Amino acid sequence: MEMYLRTTQRKNKDGSIVRYLHLAHNVRDSSRGMSVPHNIHNFGRADRLDREVLVRLCKSIARVCGVVVHDPSEAEDATEPDEAGLPDGVKLTTTVELGTVVVIEALWERLGIGEALRAAAQASGCKVPYERALLAMTANRLCEPESKLGVWDRWLEKVYLPTCQGLKLAQMYEAMDLLHAHSAAVEEQVFFETANLFNLEVDVVFYDTTTATFSIDDEDEDEGDEEALRRFGRPKDGGWAAQVVVALAVTRDGIPVRSWVFPGNTSDVTTVKQVKADLKGWKLGRALFVADSGMNSEESRKELAKACGKYLMAARAGSVKEIRDEVLTRPGRFKVISDNLQAKEVIVGDGVRRRRYIVCYNPKQAERERKHREKAVEQLEEELGRHRYSKATAQWAIELKASGRYGRYLRITTGGSIKIDRTAIREAARHDGKWVVQTNDDTVTPEDAAGGYKALLVIERCFRSLKRTQLKMTPMFHWVPRRIETHVKICVLALLIERVAERTLGLPWARIRRCLAGLQASFFETDSHGFVERNEPTPEHISTLKSLSISLPKKVLEVSPKS
């Protein structure tokens, strides 16, 4: 309910106008089909209004919102502060964001990221606080994603991160080079610190790849020991562009395990080989590797079996002959797992060539797909009935056959006519609500296999957050391979902090961020000193920080004499 101050008026017989003030909100009038104003409180005639009543109301609302209201009618020589004013000689210079960066910095330390980076800097003999520069770049991805120049030039002055003030732009890039040199050790240390802290289950690893494109005319060439990353390929969202391939492994809770950056022309099979080598070195123990159908090929399965021992992969039910002709047609009853999930096991082959499939079925999804197909066929019949001649070379026929909605249900006869393909319709009906997963782990039950595949949605959500909704990994403003790779690593560190906060609070980061943005720090000056003071927290601020086990910052953040 949005409230506002509403003014009404009436005209007296002598022609004078009398105005009234009300506190109002809009309500829906169903009889008129529109919103109409509804008065909640009447303040009375504007010319007879007690002004102090409204001033006190404004100050009360301002106190809750953490903002300052200045009343110009108050005496300028006042020496004592009131709810909204300042004492004589004190000047408010600026207000910056505090709450979000307090949470980010606390989780940065709790997850061991700061410790790991400081150890890397010490091992390299660095005296510059590169760990602080990496904190600033990571925090920026979670607040207002900017280029590294933007972080240094614009964003740092909007937040209260005193330990990051004074950083030079060159130190930002040098810090990226430090992370690149130690990324494997840092990622391993941070992940196991996180796993121990939250008692994460790391027996299941979800893996997938995405692409990040660049607007350049030519792909890069190798320079010295650095392999060029920006190569031409087909992005995941279609087209043809210079790109890099970004791979991500996460836990079942969506906590990042490790990330990789490959040249843009790298096949999925090649990425699997690298993942095999890296995760095997981590000694995760029993690890079930879960991947989508894009990874499913004979070569990938062999590599995955070598890498993690066991895998669970989605399969292309409609395009793989064995699945289409043997798995989906195999008789057998589905076991009910939940209201919208059933599963059955199908074994194909014997001995070392034995292949285990789990056929999953969602009755509600099957009903939706059936209705969608029946509607499409009905529309096709109407469209074909409108044309006297049904030659496949007609423009309308070409457009129908090329349509993603209708094309699958059409065929071209030997006489060159376009007809509805009843066989294709029956074949599609066999797949309604079904999907197939393939595994080489005999200990995985059909229930776990079906649930494991559905949990793949968590990595898709991670990629959405990385690329578009929150962290905005693209566009990238780098061309040196090590900087491209480190930019991705910084985004994944931000994703780790985001997912830990979301997992703890049970809220999306966007809502957490909106709440924390209201906790701010204000800079004040007197003739002799400057000081920084936190505003009054709301109950929501206090509850959020308490749930994250983070202390509320002290009221006065710093005091310093003027030079």
N, C-alpha and C positions, 0 to 999 in steps of 0.2 A: 504494500500500500504506500504510494507516494503522496506525501502531504505537501501543501504549499499555502502561502498567504494569499487569500482571495479578497478582492475589493468589489463591493456592490454599491450602487448609488440610487437615490430617488430624487425627483425634481419637485420642489415645493410650488405652491400656487403663485408665489411671488417670483418664480423663476430661478431661485437659488438651488444649488446642488448640495445634497448631503451624502457623504461617503461613509461606508461602514467597512470594517476589517473583520475577516473570519479566517480561522484555521480550517482548511478543507482538503478533501481528497475526491477523486472521481470514482463513481460506482457505475456498474452496468445496468441500464434500464432496458430489460428484455422487451417491454411493450413497444418501445420506440426504436430498439435495435441500435442503441448508441450509449456512450458514456456521458453521464451528467454529473455536475459538481454536487457534493454533499458536505454541508457545514458540520464540522466536529465541535468547534467552539467559536463563540461570538465575542470579539474584543470590544464591540461597541462603535460609536461614532468616531471617525478618524480625528475630528477637530477637538474631541473631548477625551481622547485616549490618554491613559497614564503611560507615558513613554517608557518609564522605568520598568514597567511590566515586560514589555517586549525586549528591552535591553537585557534584563536578567535571564529571559528565556534564551536569547542568543548566546549569552555567556555560558549558560548551562549546557547547551548543545555543543558549543565550541570546546568545552572542557572534556566532554566524552569523546569527541572526534580528534582531540589533540591539536587543535588549531588555536590561533590567537585572534581575538576580536578587539579592535581599537575603536574607542568611542571618542570622536573629535570634540564632543561637547564637554568632556571632563576637563577639569582645571589643568593647565599645562605645568603649573608649579607643584603638582603633587609630588610628595617625597616618598610615600609608601606605596608599594605595589598592591593592586587588587587582583581579582580573578583573571583579568585579561591584560592589564597594563604592565608597564615596566617602571622601576624607580628612576629617578632623575639621574642622568649620566650613563645609563646602560643602553646600549644600542644592539638590536638584533641584526646580524649581518647576513646570515643564510641558514637554511634548514636542509638537511640531507637525510637520506634513507639509512636506517640503523638496523631494524629488525631482521631483514633478509640476510644481510651480510654477517650478523651475529650468529645466526643459525648455520650458514654455510661454513664460516670459520670454525665453529665448534665441531661440526661433523667432519670437516677437513682433518682436524686433529684426532678426533675419536676413531676415525677409520684408518689412522696411521699414514695418511697421505703426506702430511707435513713432515713427519718423522722420516719417512722413506726418502723424500726429496732432500731433506737436510743431510741425511747420511750420504746420498749420492754427491751432493755438493762438496761435502767434507772430503770424500774419497778422491774427488777431482782437484782438491786444493783451492776451491773457490772461496773468495772473501766477500763477494757481492751476494746480497740476499735473494738469490734466484728463486728460492722456494716461495717468497712473498710475491714475486712477479707471476709465478704460475698460479698462486692463489687468486690474484687479481684477475687473470685471464679466465680461470675456471668459474669464479663467482660471476663474472660478466656474462658468461653463457647462460647462467640461471636467472639473470635479471633482465638486461637489455643487450642481447648479443650484438657486439660491435667487432670491427676489425681490430687488430692489435694497436694500430695507430689511434683508433677511436677509444679504446680502453685507456690509453695513456693520455690522450689529449682532451677527452670529453667526459668519460664515464667516471673515472676515479674521483672527480670533484663533486659527483652527485651522491656519494655514499661515504659512510664513516668507516674508513679502513686506514687508521693512522699509520700502521706498520707498512703500508704499501705506498704511502706518500713519498715523494722524492725519487721514485724510480725513473730511470731514463728509458727512452724508447729502445735504444740499442740493447739495454739489459733485458727487455722483453724477448727479443729475438735470441739473445745469448741463453736465456733460461730455456727456451724451446730446444735449443741444441743440446743443453744438458739433459733434458728429459728424453730426447731421442737417443742419446748415448746410453742411458740407463733404463730405458722403458721396460724391458723384459723383467729386470729385477724389481723395479718399482711395482709393476702390475702384479707380480707374484706375491710380494710382501703385502700389498694393500688387500688383495683378494683374500688371502688366508687370515689376515687380521679381521676383515669383515666377516668371513665365515665363522671364525671363532666367537666374535662379538655377538652375532645374532644366531648362532647355532644353526647355520644354513645347511640344508641337504645338498651335497655336491655330487651325489651319485648320478644325477641326470644333467646333461649338458645340452642345451638347445643352441643350434648353430644355423646361421643363414648369412647371406650376403646381400648387399645393396650396391648402388652406384652413385657417385657424385660427379656431376658434369662440369665442364669449363667452357667458356665462350672464347675459344681460340681457333685459328685457322689451320695450324699444323701441330701435330703431336711432337712431344719433346724427344730429344736425343740423349743417349747416355753420356754422362759427364764423369770421367774418371772412375771412381769406385761406386758412384751413385747411379743406380739403374733408374732410367726415366719412368715416371709413373703415369703421366698424362698421355694415354694412348687412345686411339679411336676404337669404339666398340658400340654395342647396342645397350643403352641405358635400360634399367628395369621398367621405366615408365614409357618406353618406346623411343623410336628415332635412331639417329646415328650421331655421335658426338665424341669429342675428346673427354675422357673420364678416368676415374680411378675406381677400383673395386674395394669396398669396405666390408670386412667380415667381422662378425660379432658372435661371441659365445656367452650365454647367460645361464643362470640357474633357473629352476622352475618358478622362482619368485621374481624373475626379471632383474636380478642383480648381475651386473656385468662380470664375467670371468676374465676375458681377455679380448683384445681387438687386434685386427690386422689390416694393413693397407697394401693392395696389390696393383700392379699395372692394369690399365683399363682393358687390355685384351686378354686378361687371364681367365682361363676356364674354371668352372667350379671344381673340377677334379683336381686341378693344380692347387687350388686353395686348400683342399682337404689334405693334401700331402703335407703342407706346411703346418696346418693345425695338428696333424698327427704328431709331427716332431715336437712341437712346442708343448702341447698338453701332456704328452707322454713324459716329458722332462719334469713336469710338476708332480708326478706320482699321485694322481687323484684317487688311486685305488680303482674300485669298480665304477666305471663311468658308462652310462647308457647315453649314446649320442643320438639326439633327435633332430631331424632335418626335414624340410619340405620336399615336395616332389621334384623341384628343380635340381636337387642334389642327387636324385635317384638314378644312377646308372650302374652298370656292372662294375666298371672301373672304380667308381666312387665307393661302392659297397666293399670292394676288396680293400681299398685304402682305409676305410673306416674300421673294418674288422681288425686291421693291423694297428690302427691308432688307439682306439679305445676298447677294442675287443668286441663290444656289443653295440648295435645300432637299432634305431626305430625310425623308419623313413616312410613318408607318404608315397603312394604310388599312383601313377596316372591310370585310373581305372578304364578310361575309354580308349586309350591309344596303345596300350600294351596287350598284345594278342593273348598271352597266357592268362592275364587277369580277366580280360574280356570273355574269353572262351572257356576257361577252366575254373577260375576262382569265383566269379559272380554267378556261374551256372551250377556250382556244386550245391547239392541239396543239404539241408541241415537247418536246425532250429536256432534262432537268435536267442541269446541269453539277455534278459532285461536287466540293465544296469541302473537306469533311472527312467523318469517319465519320458525323456526325449533322447534316450541313448540305449541302443541294443548292440550286441556284438556276437560274432561267432568266429571260430578258428578254422582255417583251411590249410592243409598241408599238400604241397605239390612236389612230386619227385621222392626219391629215396637216397639214403646214404649221404655222401658228401654233397650231392646235388639237391638235397632236400631244401625246400624253401617254405618258410612259414609266413602266412598272411593272416591278418585280422580284418574281417569285413565288418564295418560299423554301419549302423542304420539309425536314422533319426526320423521317426514317424511324422512329426510335425513339419520337418523340412520337406519330407516326401510329399505331403499334402500340398504345401506351398508350391513346390515344383510342378506337381500335376496340374494344379489350377492355372499356373502360369503358362504351361504348355498348351492346355486346352484353349485358353484365351488366344494364344498366338495362332494356333491352327484355325480357330474360328475366324480370326481376322484374315488369315491367308485365303480361306475359302471365299470370303466376301470379296477380297481383292481380285482373285482369279475369276470369280463370277462376273465382275464388272467389265472384263475385257473379252471381246468376241474372238480375238485371235490370241493364242498363248505362245507365240514364238519366243524362244529364249533370247533372241537378239533384240527384242523390243527394249526400250530404255527402262520402262517400269519393271520388266522382268529382270534386267541386269541389276537394278537397284535392290530388288527383293533378294536375289541370290547372294548379293554381297553383304546383306544385312546380318549382323550378329544375332539378331532376335529370330529372324525367319529363315535364313539361308540353310541352316542345318536340316530343316524339314522339307526341303525342295530338292527335286532331281530333274535332270534334263534327259528326255527320252531320245531314242535313236533317230526319231523324226525331227528333232530339234525343238520340241515343245517343252515348256516348263510345267511340271506337275508336282503335286504334294507327294512326298515320299513316305508312304505309310509304314514301310519297313523301318525307316529311321525313327519314326515316332514310337513304334513298339520297342525298339532298341533303347531309346532314351528313357522310356518308362521303367526299364529294368534297373536303371541307375538312380532312380528317384530316391533322395535322402541317404544315399550310400557313399561311403568313401572307404578306401583300402589302405592299410599300413602294412609294411613288411619289416620283419625283425629276424635277427639271428640269435636272439636271447630266449631260450626255452623257459626261463624262470619268470618272464614277463607274462602276467595273466592278460586275457582279452580286455578286462576292465581297465588295467593299468595302461595297456597299449592305446585303447580308445581315448582315455583321459590324457595320456601323454601327447597325443597328436593335437587334441583340442587346446592343450596348453601352449602349443606353438604360437598362438595368438599373442602371447606375452612378448615374443621377440619382434613381432610385427609392430606392436605398440612402442617398443623401444626404438625401432627404426623411425616411426612417425615422429616421436619426440626428438630424436637426433636430427632429422632432416627438415622438419616443417613446423611442428606445433610449438616447441619450447626452445630447444637449444640451437636450432638453425645452423647446422653444420655447413650448409651451403647458403650463399656462395662463398667459395674460398678465395682469399686474396693472396695466395702463395703460388710460387712456381717451382721453388727448390724442393726436390723430393723429400728431404728430411723435415722440412717445415710443413709440407702437406701432411706427412705421416703424424707429426707431433700435434698439428691442429686437431686431427681426428682423436688422438689420445686425450687431449684436453677436453674435448667434447664428451668423451666416454667417462672421464673423471667426474664431469658435471652430471652425467646420467647416473653414475653411481650415487652421488649425493642426493639427487632427485628421487631415485627409487628407494633409498633408505628412509628419507623423510616421508614419502608416500606410504611405504609399508608400515612405518611406525604410527602415523596419524590416521591412516585409512582414508586419505583425501588426495585428490589430484594436486600436482604441484601448482597449477594455476590458482587454485583457491588458497593454498598455503601462502603463495607469494602475495596475493591481494591482501590477506590478513596481515602479514608481517610488514608490508610496505607502510602501514599506518604508524608503526613504531619508529620515531624519527629522532634525530639529534640536531639541536639548534646551537649555532655559534653566536656568542654575545661578546661585546667589547665594552670596556670602561676606559677611562683615561690612562690607567696603569696596567690593566690585565685583560686577558682574553680568557673565556671559559666556554666549555661545551656542556650542554645539559640535555638530558633525555626528557621527552615529553611523558605525560602520564599514560601508563598502559591501560588498555581496555581489558575487560574480563577475557575476551577472546585471545588477546596477546598473551596474557598470563597463562591461560589454559594450554595454548599451543606450545609455549616454551616449557611448561611443566611436563607435558606429554613427551617432549623430546629430551627431557632431563637436562635442560639448559637453564642456567641461572639468568634472572632478569638483570640487565646491565645496571650498574649503580646510577643514581640520579645525576650526579655531577661526574662527567666522564673525564674531564681534564681541566686544569687551570694552569695558565702560563703567564709570566710577566711580559709586558711589551718590551721589545728591545729598543 
